[in-house]
Amino acid sequence: MMSNERLQARLHSLRSEFDQSFARVRQPPEVPGSDFLLIRVAGEPYALRLAEVAALEADRAITPVPGDAPGLLGVAGLRGTLVAVFDLAQLLGLGGGSALGSASSSAASRWLVLVRGTLVAVAFGEFEGQRRLTVDALATALDGGQSQEMARSGGVSRPIIQLGALAARCEPPLPSVSAEESR
């Protein structure tokens, strides 16, 4: 049998531990995998790695600008910065290129994704949601002799768009400045 002092000490310890359990922040169990945005471009399903996305915006005004860059729709203000907006369907070779301001163009460019670390945004028509996909939902397929990462969600296989590589093709090279010109 426990002595009264030991019993009191044990009760104090249990009460303290019980009270402390409410003060601790509960961490949800970590589910392994990667987060993706699930989208449709020209009616076709695609996935974007959330790690490559700086922002997702809906119904932003796009101001046309002169230029001959393939797929350039214009510029938009996102997160306090002016960014170049490109038609994702055109960049992927799926058509697009409607005149900005038309009803079909507005539907095709309802959503904008700002590519992390760049001043490039891509426009597309349908956002289906965000999902965490486990490693077994990802695969690599051969497409025309090239490997293509694929994501499977809800019974649908989607090519994963490499936003960083796509944005690098869109960004104009910075002019080189010699040391004498910078003075």
C-alpha positions in Angstrom: 0.0 0.0 0.0 1.2 3.5 -0.8 1.9 6.0 1.9 -0.2 9.2 2.0 2.7 11.4 0.9 3.5 9.1 -2.0 -0.1 9.0 -3.0 -0.4 12.8 -2.9 2.7 13.2 -5.0 1.4 10.7 -7.5 -2.0 12.5 -7.7 -0.2 15.8 -8.2 1.9 14.3 -11.0 -1.1 12.9 -12.7 -3.0 16.2 -12.4 -0.1 18.2 -13.8 0.4 15.7 -16.7 -3.4 16.0 -17.4 -3.3 19.8 -17.4 -0.1 19.9 -19.6 -1.8 17.7 -22.2 -4.2 20.6 -23.0 -1.4 23.1 -23.3 0.4 21.1 -25.9 -0.4 21.7 -29.6 -1.6 18.5 -31.2 0.2 17.8 -34.4 -1.9 16.0 -37.0 -0.3 12.8 -38.3 2.0 13.5 -41.2 0.8 11.8 -44.4 3.8 11.2 -46.7 3.4 12.5 -50.2 3.4 15.7 -52.2 0.7 18.3 -52.6 -0.7 19.1 -56.1 -3.2 21.4 -57.7 -5.5 19.5 -60.0 -6.5 21.6 -63.0 -7.9 21.3 -66.6 -6.4 23.0 -69.5 -8.5 23.0 -72.7 -10.6 20.3 -71.1 -7.6 18.0 -70.4 -6.6 17.0 -66.8 -3.2 18.2 -65.5 -1.5 18.5 -62.1 0.8 21.2 -60.8 3.2 20.7 -57.9 2.1 23.0 -55.1 5.8 23.5 -54.2 6.2 25.4 -57.6 3.2 27.6 -57.0 3.6 31.0 -55.3 -0.1 32.0 -55.7 -3.4 30.9 -57.1 -5.8 33.7 -58.1 -9.2 33.8 -59.7 -10.8 36.3 -62.0 -7.8 38.7 -62.2 -7.8 41.5 -64.8 -5.2 40.9 -67.5 -4.1 43.9 -69.5 -2.9 43.2 -73.0 0.5 44.3 -74.0 2.3 44.4 -77.3 4.7 41.6 -77.9 5.3 38.5 -80.0 6.0 36.0 -77.2 4.1 32.8 -77.8 1.1 32.5 -75.5 1.5 36.0 -73.9 -1.9 37.3 -72.8 -0.6 40.4 -71.1 0.2 41.5 -67.6 -1.6 41.3 -64.3 -1.0 42.6 -60.8 -0.4 39.7 -58.4 0.8 40.1 -54.8 1.7 43.7 -55.4 3.9 42.9 -58.5 3.3 43.2 -62.2 3.7 39.7 -63.8 3.6 38.4 -67.4 0.6 36.2 -67.9 0.8 33.3 -70.5 -2.0 31.1 -71.8 -1.1 27.6 -70.5 -3.1 25.9 -73.2 -0.9 27.6 -75.9 2.3 26.9 -74.0 1.3 23.2 -73.9 0.4 23.1 -77.6 -3.3 22.6 -76.9 -4.5 25.6 -78.9 -5.8 28.7 -77.1 -4.8 32.1 -78.3 -8.3 33.6 -78.3 -8.5 37.3 -78.4 -8.2 38.6 -74.8 -11.5 40.0 -73.6 -13.7 37.5 -75.5 -16.0 35.2 -73.5 -14.1 32.1 -74.5 -10.8 33.7 -73.5 -12.2 34.8 -70.2 -13.3 31.2 -69.4 -9.9 29.9 -70.6 -8.0 32.3 -68.3 -10.2 32.4 -65.2 -7.4 31.0 -63.0 -3.9 32.3 -62.7 -1.0 30.5 -61.1 2.1 32.6 -60.2 5.2 30.4 -60.7 7.3 30.5 -57.5 10.5 32.5 -57.8 9.5 34.1 -61.2 7.5 37.0 -62.6 5.5 34.6 -64.7 1.9 33.5 -64.3 0.0 31.0 -66.3 -3.7 31.2 -67.1 -6.1 28.2 -67.4 -9.8 27.6 -67.2 -10.6 25.0 -64.6 -9.4 24.4 -61.0 -10.5 21.1 -59.6 -8.9 21.2 -56.2 -5.8 20.5 -54.2 -4.7 17.0 -53.2 -1.9 15.3 -51.3 -0.8 12.4 -53.4 1.3 9.5 -52.1 4.3 8.1 -53.9 2.2 5.2 -55.2 0.0 7.7 -57.0 2.9 9.1 -59.0 4.5 7.4 -62.0 6.7 8.1 -65.0 5.4 7.3 -68.5 7.0 7.5 -71.9 5.4 10.0 -74.2 6.8 10.3 -77.7 10.2 9.1 -76.5 10.3 11.5 -73.6 9.6 10.7 -69.9 6.5 12.4 -68.4 5.7 12.4 -64.7 2.1 11.4 -64.1 -0.2 11.8 -61.1 -3.2 9.6 -60.5 -6.1 11.0 -58.5 -9.8 10.0 -58.5 -9.2 7.4 -61.2 -7.8 10.0 -63.5 -4.1 10.1 -64.7 -2.8 13.6 -65.2 0.5 14.8 -66.7 2.5 16.9 -64.1 3.4 20.2 -65.6 6.9 21.3 -64.7 6.1 25.0 -63.9 9.7 26.0 -63.3 10.9 24.8 -66.7 7.9 26.2 -68.4 8.4 29.7 -66.8 12.1 29.6 -67.8 11.0 29.3 -71.4 8.7 32.4 -71.0 11.0 34.8 -69.1 13.0 37.1 -71.4 16.7 36.9 -70.8 18.1 39.8 -68.8 20.3 42.1 -70.9 23.9 41.7 -70.0 25.5 44.9 -68.6 29.2 45.4 -68.6 31.0 46.8 -65.6 31.6 50.1 -67.5 27.9 50.4 -68.4 26.8 49.9 -64.8 28.8 52.9 -63.6 
